[in-house]
Amino acid sequence: MSKKTILAVALGLTLAPVLTQACTGILVKSEDGKAVAARTMEFGFDVKSNIAIVPAGTEITSLVNDPKNTGLVYTAKYGFGGANALDKKMVVDGVNEKGLYFGAFYFSGLAKFAELTDENKSKAVSSEELGNYILGNFATVDEVIEGLKNIVVVGSYIDEIKTFAPFHYAVTDPSGRSIVIEYTEAGLQVHENKIGVVTNNPTYDWHIANLRNYIGLTPYNKEAVEINGVKITPTGEGSGLLGLPGDYTSPSRFVRAATFVNASLPSKTVDDAVFTAFHL
């Protein structure tokens, strides 16, 4: 497991929190063919995260937080590690020994998971445990997409938030290919994350459409214009980013992150990419 990848996963733990259920994930690629996934972790209460390490060969039982039921039982093909939450046996942000990254992001009001039944519980993985399943079993995004066809993701009630874990998920493999996984009323949706950004509500495709409202944003200052013979020049620096949203809503954070990722200088090496991710 690359130390640089572990460092990238840990970025979110180093950033100051904001009193909101909000997280922002970015992907920075380097010219030497590496990819760095980074995120913030901002929640309105202490999520009691610890670093969890799961060795290859560990038998994992899903629905571990449901005393009445046993879900999918499998043996981890790959070792993995990352941050858990609420002292539970779940990795909400982590990486496996093949360099596959997984991150869970809050998706309240839109997440819709299957109901647990006697017929499906042998294939059931709760929405809070999907990271265990993905990191323990797969090395590439293609494998993840195929693997999702073999399970049923169900909601699992969490006392601390008084609801099931309403997540959508980002997965990135060492090639830099990234996807966003969403379970909604429309069923399972897998989006190619070519922008390299994920936040929260609404759905990922909505965020991509919303970027059309901001295509005029640029890191370069605007040119002076002439109005009735009067030359009007920009006021100071940053005129190309006039209109960049500055609030903490999910759509605004998505636009801001996409703009900054697009405007960042090329990273020649993975070390440069880690440095860039910290600054973004």
N, C-alpha and C positions, 0 to 999 in steps of 0.2 A: 504494500500500500504506500503510495507516494506521500512523503512528508508535505509536499506542496499542496496535494489534494486535501489532506487533513487540515492544513492551515486554512485553505479556502472554505472548507465546511465550517470551520470555527469562527469565521469572520463575524457572523451574526451575534455571537456571544460576546463580542468586544464592543459593540456599539450601544450607545445610550438609548434606553427604551423611551417610548412615548406612550401615554396613557390611552391606549386604543388596542383593539384586536386587529393589528395590521402588520403585514410582513411584505418585504420586497426582495425578489430574487433576481440576480443578473448572471449573465454568462459572458466571460471575457476569453477570447481565443488569442493564441500567440502564433507568430509566424513560423515557429518550429513545430507546429502541428499539435500543440497541447491545448487543453481547455480548462478554465478555472470557473467553478460555480461558487457563487457567494450570495449571502442573504443577510437581511436584518431579521431580528426576532423581537417584535414589539407586541406585548400583551398587557392587558390592564391589571393583571395580578401575577404573582409569582408562580410560574409554571413548574417550579421545582425540578429543573433539568439537571441531569447528571450524565456523564459520559458512560455509555454502555458498550461493551465489547462482547460480540457473539462469535465464538470460534466455528470454523467449518466442522461439520459433523454433528452439530448440536440439534437435538430433536426439538422442534417447536410445535406447540399446540396452540391453535388459534382460538379466539374467544376466551382467552385466559382470564379476562375480567368479568366473565359471565359464569357465575357458580352453577347455573342450571344446565349449561350446554357445553359441548365440546365441538369445536369446528374442525377445519382442515388440520391434519397432522402431517408434518413433513420434516425432512432432515436437511439442514442448511448445506448446500453444495459449496458455498463460499463463506469465508469469514467476513464479518462486517462490524462497523462501529459507528457511533454517532451520539447525538443528544436524544435522551428520552424526555418524557414530560409527566408531571404529576406522580412521580415514583412508580410509573407503570412499565410493564415489559413491552414497550413499543419504542421504535426509533423513528422520530419525526423528522430528523435531518441527519443524514449519514452517508457513508461511502463504503463499498465493499472492496475486497482485495483485488478485483479486476479494474477498479477505478470507476465503477458505476456509481453515480450520485443520485440520491433521492431526497426530496424535500416536500413536506406537507404544508399547505398554506390555507388559512381560514377562508371558508367559502359559504358563509351563513346565508340561509334563506333560499339558496339555489341547489345545494347538495341534496341528492335524492338517492338513497341506497335501497337495496332489496330488503324485503321482510324475511326474517329467519323462519324457516319451516323445518319440519322433520325430514322433508324430502331433500332440502338443499344444504342442511347444516354440515354434512360431511365434506362439502366443498367451500364452506363459509370462512371468510376472513373479514374481521371487522374493519371499519373505516380507519380506525386508529392504528391497526396492525399491518396495513398494506406495505409499509416500509420494510418490515421484517421479511415479508414474503418476497418482495422484489429484490432486495439486497441479498437475501440468502440464496436466491435461485438463479439469477441472471447476470450476464456480463455485458450485454448490448441492448440498445433500445429495441431492435427487432425482436429479440428474445422476450423482452418485457411485453410487447404488444401481443405476441402469441400466447404468453403465459397468462395474460388477463382473461383469455377465453376459457380457461380451465377452472376459474374460481367464481364464486358469488361474493360480492362485497356487501356487507350488511351494516346497518347502523348499530352502534353500541352506546348505551346511555352512560354519560359521564356526570357524576354528581356535582363536580366543581363548576360545570357550565350549564347544568340543568337541561341538557339535551344530548343527542348523539354527537360524535365528532364530525363536524361539517367541514370536511377538507376537500380541496382539489390538490393535485400533486404535480411536481416537476421532476423529470428524470433526464439525466444527461449521461452519455457514455464517453469514454476517452477520445473518441473521434471528434467530439464536439456536437454530435447530433443530440438534440434536446426535444422533448415532448412535454405537453401538459395533458394530464389525465383528469377528466371530469365525469362525474356521475350526476346526471340531472334527470328531470322528468322525461327527457328524450332518450334516456339510457346512457350507455357508455360512449363518451366522446373522447377521441385522441387527437390532439392538435399538434402539428409540427411547430415547434417553437423557434422559428428562424430569426425572430427579433432578438431572442435571448433575454427576455424579461418576463416575470410573472409577479402578479400582486394578488388581489383578492377579487371580490365581486366587481362587475358582472362576469359573464363567461369570457373565456379567452378570445373567442372570435369577435365579441363585442369590442374588446380593447383594441384589437387590430383595426377594426372599422373606425374606431374613434380617432386613431392616429391620423386619419385623413384630414381632420380638423386642424392639424398642427404641422403640416408639411412645409410651412414657411419658416419654421424654426431652424436656425443655423448658428454655428459657433462664430461666424464671421460678422463683423459689423456691417450694417447697411450702408449702401452708397448714398452720398448726398443727393438731394433732389432740388429742382428749381421750380419755384412757384411764382409766376408773374415777374420773372427776372430776379427773384430773391433766392439765393442759395441757402437751402436748409440742410444743415449737417446733423448727424446723430449727436445726442447728448452723452458724452463720455463713452465708456466701453459697454459692450453687451447688448447693443441694439438688435442684433440678430436673434436674441432670445427673448425679445419683448413678446409677452403673451404666454410665456412658459408658466404653467400653473404651479403655485407654491404651497397649496394646502396639503393635508394628509389623507384626503380621500383616495380610495384605490385607483380610480381612473387618473387622477392627477399624478399619483406616484408612478403609475405605469408610463405615462407620457414623459415624465421627468427622467425616469431611468432609461427609457428607450432613447431619448435625446442625448443623454450623457454618454451612454454606451456607444452610440453612433458617432459622437463627436470626439471620443477619446483617441489619443495618439496610438498608432499601431504598437503592439507589444511584441518585441522581437523574440523574447524567450518566455518560458513559463514564470520565471522570477519576475519579469516585467509585468506579466499579466496579474500576478498576485498583488504587486504594488499598485497597479491600476485599479484593481477591484477594491482595495482598501480606500482609495481616494474617491471612487464613485459612490 
